Amino acid sequence: MVEFSALRGPARFALAVLPYSLFLYCLAILTSMAGMEIFSWLSVVLILVILSVQWDRRVTVDGNTWLFVDAILFGFLAIVTLGALMADQESVGFVTIVGRVRWIIIYLLVRTGLRWVWTPNYQAIHLFLIGFMGLTGAYAIVQHFTGIDLVRDSNRAVVPLAYAADLLTPLSWRAAGLYSSSMTYGHSAALAVGFPLALLITGAVTGPRLKWFLTICGALVFTGILASYTRGAWLAAAACLLTVGAFAGRKVLISLALAGVLLVGGAYAILPDFRARVASFVDPKNVSNQERVNIWLANLEMVKDRPVVGVGYGENERLIGSYYEKMGIEGMEGHAHNNFLQVLSGTGILGALLFIAIGLYFLFINWRVWQMLPVERRWERGLVLGIFGAQIAMHVGGLTECTFKDAEINHHYIFLLAVVSMLYLNVKSEHGNMVVRPANESRPLNGI
């Protein structure tokens, strides 16, 4: 913690403003890319101002505890830096390439700031954010049937579906929520879809009204993801919910799977566009499927040319056209449409191994803090379980889309990692590495 009374001047003001800045950053993650950039870096500046007083021995500033993953992150940064130095002369430049991993700075400092301002009495904020996601899901459903986009002119973010392309009035649209892309909305919502279920499982809410509130919000978010018509987001959301549901035991997991089958089956039977989109999963002639295969093959060729540190983090997007020419194929240009391949071609084998280690480490500490939190701290356990599901969604969604590169999704993911890291450090400071569990808790928790 920070001794607020000992702070003076700018540092005292920064600590007073920091909780509001972090809350607005969290809210912006669900609404606005501009807001994410403004409030993430505002929070970073405020945290740096507070850290600047550490030279004053009269002030105690706790929260700088290091984690093993920090060394891995700096190792990844070193690989990206080396790759930027070795990039060809036509690259975007050293500063731009290294700047693409600025999320490391945001993670480290936001994690520190959260430790200073965190309080277990955050239930109202948690419920507010879940309710907001539910409203966004309802808005996405309306977009699907009307094509209305209240945020952007010309409805450019809400694209008519191909099935109705020949009609004067389209039958349905790909929902984009409050974002500029249906893909971004689908995958970002997939990170959040497990939180209502997690709170129900841990028994964080007991009254029937709150239980219905969480159930309705979860259903709206999931349906909104379906309305995005983003296939990777469908898989990510399903993986998230099944992972979270597994913590409640077999009965809840089976019920959850059946509910999902009924919802998807109903949409498949009623909506022609949805039926066509589902069929495209296994259609070898589908243009999107073919383009993904081509872009994956081209990125693998880059790895062959620069196997150790890659062609430069993010530079695969610039080079993809020249590799298509060498291979005698055609395809869409841009990122690798796969998180692992994006990092592998950009940072080589060394960077890819570190990237995998980062993902595995956060899953590990997420599991550890779930084990370490006592059952009485139901809200924090619900938050931890929701973040575990979000991580699963990120990795599953990243198999067919470069979700880690997408700025909105990256902000969402990094903020959640900062939260679970902060909780892990807090619980360790309370109990060390002990597993604090009641003797009678040998079966899965089920608060539903």
MIMAR-887325 format. One record per residue (C-alpha): x, y, z. Coordinates in steps of 0.001 Angstrom, whole numbers, plus 500000, padded with zeros to 6 digits. Last residue first. Example, Ala and Ser with C-alpha at 12.3 -4.5 7.8 and 13.67 -1.06 7.14 Angstrom:
513670498940507140 512300495500507800 
***
This chain:
474000478211491283 476657478434493984 478472475312492903 481943474724494200 483494471460493073 484110468858495829 486907468697498407 485898471800500301 485392470363503796 488930471081504981 488710474782504158 491281476029501661 494214478384502033 496850476892499761 500084478216501164 502412480166498895 502698483104501292 499437483748503101 498754487471503027 501557488660500746 500848485713498460 497170486682498325 498034490230497279 500588489130494691 498107486719493108 495355489344493164 497644491819491377 498603489199488815 494915488432488218 494159492125487668 497173492803485432 496276489792483293 492730491161482954 494121494527481836 496367492812479291 493441490901477770 491170493928477370 493974496117476011 494937493376473518 491322492972472425 491062496673471598 494499496789469959 494058493739467727 497508492142467764 496617489550470400 493491488618468449 495405487437465398 492523485267464222 492099481519463627 493961480002466588 493828483235468573 490184482642469466 491241479553471406 494025481419473198 491942484455474086 488933482378475133 491108480318477478 492446483519479004 488910484819479440 487875481611481208 490690482062483728 489684485712484089 486136484678484990 487462482232487592 489570484960489176 486632487374489299 484372484751490828 487053483918493380 487318487617494214 483571487808494710 483441484610496757 486041485520499368 484549483053501866 485968480129499890 489519481055500806 491733482223497927 494801480036497446 493425477573494903 492026480279492621 495279482211493138 497203479175491912 495032478578488845 495435482176487697 499140481922488511 499425478945486145 497297480421483350 499471483524483520 502606481413483265 501310479399480300 500651482538478244 504047484047479018 505832480759478275 504115480571474888 505355484074474047 508851483156475243 508899480145472927 507620482294470045 510306484913470614 513110482370470462 511603480561467461 511407483688465375 510215487151466441 507930488242463580 507252484887461926 506707483142465266 504758486026466823 502158486174464053 502223482376463773 501309482048467472 498532484623467374 496907483257464220 495376485303461423 498928486009460192 498538489770459869 497916491596456610 497638490739452952 494901488597451500 495924485783449207 497408484787445923 499909482063445178 503148481720443210 505268481034446289 507733483831445559 504905486226444678 502979485355447840 506171485976449784 506455489474448328 502892490247449399 503432489020452978 506352491349453643 504456494272455157 502282492116457398 505272489989458384 506800493182459773 504715492926462942 507708492004465116 510692491859462791 511601489201460227 512166486531462844 514603486193465736 515931482642465172 514155481217462098 514640484048459568 514166482500456085 512332479388457269 510165481502459576 509222483698456629 508119480595454734 505889479703457683 504267483119457339 503479482400453680 501901479052454562 499689480671457218 498611483373454739 497662480730452197 495682478649454706 493830481720455906 492957482723452352 491501479294451638 489276479393454729 488031482893453920 487259481912450317 485184478873451335 485987476063448928 487124473697451695 483729474125453433 484022472728456956 483445475882458991 481499477481456128 478432475431457095 478118477453460306 478083480688458314 475450479372455916 473181478351458780 473641481733460458 472678483523457264 469619481289456843 468352482125460361 465601479923461845 467040476404462020 470639477412462732 469534480017465289 467495477362467087 470388474915466987 472769477534468388 470444478242471300 469576474579471895 473218473471471667 474299476221474063 471631475239476593 472723471598476289 476366472513476910 475447474574479971 473320471768481388 476173469299480831 478670471590482579 476264472275485433 475796468554486078 479486467692485633 480846470048488263 480865473758488961 484488474272487869 483641472748484472 481273475653483836 484182478091483650 485932475969481032 482695475314479145 481894479024479107 485338480069477864 485562477328475223 482119478262473872 483072481950473783 486326481202471934 484592478909469430 481993481536468621 484706484213468519 486567482201465890 483416482012463795 482718485733463826 479056486073462857 478813489063465234 475255487995466091 476608484861467805 478703487112470036 475593489146470831 473837485925471799 476636485168474270 476527488681475741 472731488596476019 472744485168477705 475368486288480227 473403489453481009 470183487453481478 471855484961483815 473629487682485812 470399489643486342 468465486470487126 470978485648489857 470841489225491107 467058489065491380 467100485620493001 469315486819495885 472518484909496618 475320486493494647 478983485527494989 477965481863494978 481157480783493248 479245479312490321 476970482325489882 479903484727489893 481708482600487296 478595482434485097 478378486229484962 482139486470484217 482303483920481390 481174486165478530 483853488788479100 486738487474476974 484240486360474313 482957489941474191 486407491056473015 486452488302470375 483044489149468965 483491492927469104 486859492858467359 485569490546464637 482428492641464159 484618495683463540 484404499379464435 483461498742468047 480328499646470006 478573496392469100 479869495154465753 476886493059464628 477104491314461274 473898492202459439 470552490650458565 467833490538455915 469388493042453557 466970495410451748 467568495667448018 468425491977447990 471453490544446211 473716490705449281 471245488895451539 473277485743452019 476488487783452075 475639489460455373 475276493231455523 478188494886457393 477713496836460619 480878498937460976 480004501221458058 476595502184459412 476905505342457290 477996507284460381 479466505560463391 478099505258466924 474378504628466407 474929501728464037 471625500256462879 471791497194460626 468283496229461755 468286492514462660 471939492080463602 472200495586465013 469381494833467478 471287491748468651 474450493832469012 472562496368471145 471369493547473422 474987492384473763 476096495931474570 473387496096477235 474680492840478732 478234494180478649 477034497215480590 475350494962483129 478587493032483587 480463496322484052 477933497539486624 478023494208488478 481803494405488850 481673498067489866 479038497314492524 481060494372493834 484250496387494297 484483496113498055 487544493828497926 489673496974497636 492438497677495170 493952501142494964 497637500481495566 497767496977494112 495971498191490998 498719500725490385 501401498049490292 499468495857487863 498776498939485756 502521499602485682 503632496159484533 500776495602482075 501022499033480448 504780498719480017 504441495275478421 501648496586476168 504319498813474628 505259495774472534 504505497428469193 506798500300470142 509777498067469410 508741497897465750 507913501600465518 511172502689467159 513347500489464938 511855501545461627 508936500796459330 511059498235457526 512492498943454085 516078498672455332 515636495080456403 515104494105460045 518190493155462097 517885495971464649 514138495366464937 514762491651465484 517163492466468313 514585494744469922 511831492127469578 514130489537471153 514970491907474019 511288492667474592 510596488935474810 513354488611477402 511877491554479289 508537489733479335 510175486496480485 511894488339483326 508561489872484302 506964486420484244 508968485490487326 507060488104489301 508400491282490827 506976493061493830 506775496794493197 503491497205495042 504494498996498235 505337502685498334 506503503708501808 507157507436502157 509496509002504730 512466507532502883 511849509857499928 513515508217496936 510271506364496384 508564509628495441 508867509005491687 506694505919491995 503647508136492511 504374510161489375 505012506935487465 501613505613488552 499884508792487374 501669508603484007 500674504966483508 497076505721484455 496962508527481881 498498506066479420 495711503548479942 493080506295480142 493823507952476806 494668504825474817 491646502897476021 489376505905475543 490439506222471909 489725502532471410 486232502985472816 483511500925474467 484253497830476533 487919498615477173 486805502201477819 485051501021480994 488267499487482328 490233502611481446 487552504716483122 487941502597486265 491729502909486120 491506506700485781 489027506944488635 491221504873490946 494321506932489939 492949510406490732 493685510389494478 497049508693493940 498017511309491360 497023514203493654 499218512872496448 502092512349494013 501688515844492553 502029517613495918 502856515544498985 502544511927500015 502904510963503667 499160510915504309 498621508497501440 500995505888502806 500904503658499741 500000500000500000 
***
